[in-house]
């Protein structure tokens, strides 16, 4: 049985979004990268969240309620 690691991040104008990762290092890289993005480039948007989740092989579990869909 494999473990899963989760990250929840407040996305600009949407609220919290959540992603699941199979590897803790990928989850940590995802969180660090979003933090660096926010500090250097501005607010994290839905598209940025999805792009970074894909880059770090994460599965998006929940989109903000206004989206009402699941994305991998």
C-alpha positions in Angstrom: 0.0 0.0 0.0 1.5 3.3 -1.0 1.3 6.5 0.9 -0.1 9.7 -0.5 1.0 13.3 0.4 -1.3 16.2 0.1 -0.9 19.9 -0.5 -3.6 22.6 -0.1 -2.9 26.1 -1.4 -5.0 29.3 -1.4 -5.4 30.2 -5.1 -6.0 33.9 -6.0 -9.7 34.7 -6.5 -10.8 31.0 -6.0 -9.8 29.9 -2.6 -8.2 26.6 -1.6 -7.2 23.9 -4.1 -5.8 20.5 -3.2 -3.4 18.1 -4.9 -2.2 14.6 -4.0 1.4 13.4 -4.7 2.8 9.8 -4.5 6.2 11.1 -3.4 6.9 13.5 -0.5 9.8 15.1 -2.3 7.5 16.1 -5.2 4.9 17.5 -2.8 7.6 19.5 -1.1 8.9 20.7 -4.4 5.4 21.7 -5.5 4.9 23.7 -2.3 8.3 25.4 -2.4 7.9 26.3 -6.0 4.4 27.9 -5.5 5.9 29.9 -2.6 8.7 31.1 -4.7 6.3 31.9 -7.6 4.2 34.0 -5.2 7.1 35.8 -3.7 8.7 36.7 -7.1 6.0 36.8 -9.7 2.7 37.5 -7.9 -0.4 35.7 -6.9 -0.9 32.0 -7.7 -3.8 31.6 -10.1 -5.7 28.4 -11.0 -3.6 28.0 -14.1 -0.3 28.3 -12.2 -1.6 25.8 -9.6 -2.5 23.3 -12.4 0.7 23.8 -14.2 2.9 23.2 -11.1 0.8 20.2 -10.0 1.4 18.6 -13.4 5.1 19.5 -13.3 5.5 17.7 -10.0 3.3 14.7 -11.0 0.4 15.6 -8.7 -3.3 14.9 -9.1 -5.6 17.8 -8.4 -8.3 16.6 -6.1 -10.5 19.6 -5.5 -11.0 22.8 -7.4 -12.6 25.8 -5.8 -16.4 25.3 -5.6 -16.9 27.7 -8.5 -15.2 25.2 -10.8 -17.1 22.1 -9.8 -14.8 19.7 -11.7 -11.9 17.3 -11.1 -8.7 17.6 -13.1 -5.7 15.3 -13.2 
